[in-house]
Amino acid sequence: MAVIQVDRKPLTFAERTYIPQILSGLKTTWKHLRSTAVTLEYPEQRPNIPPGYRGVPTLVKDPHGREKCVSCQLCEFVCPPKAIRITPGEIPPGSPNRQIEKAPQAFDIDMLRCIYCGFCQEVCPEEAIFLQNQYSMTGYTREEMVNHKDKLLELGGTLPDKHFKWEKKLHAEQEGNAH
């Protein structure tokens, strides 16, 4: 087996003392010392959230305070990690929501399973589920990380209704009863 010898050029004095490398490192350190970056005092100060951010999924109500969810269960079926569980319930006769066939008796989202994909918001025909800007969900137990219907409605609040579909159905029903 032949041994090949590679000739290397000799190091200069500066290269032997590592002075260029040390000065390069000090230059980088000096740039960082002069920077004006400020640490945020979380949770009192929060960073700006970019547009289109997908945070915690929540349920919303219409401007009249009615639940918009009609238990169609599309969000449950489309959820990739199966984080949503809906138990459909009946609407009692004489209820202000009587034009709806059903409403969720239970609506749970397991935030430990949720991947914040936004499919639930996209598929909802009633625009009842929205991904909010909230990004910090914490809890000490697994049970605390399951958002039930009451908490989802509390987090979601009320959003304006663009379609007023329920008012149209209610007016049509009232006109039908008048004739």
PyMOL commands that set and color helices and strands:
alter all, ss='L'
color gray80, all
select helices_A, chain A and resi 13-17+19-34+74-78+119-123+143-145+149-156+165-178
alter helices_A, ss='H'
color red, helices_A
select strands_A, chain A and resi 57-59+84-90+102-110+129-131+146-147
alter strands_A, ss='S'
color yellow, strands_A
deselect
rebuild
show_as cartoon
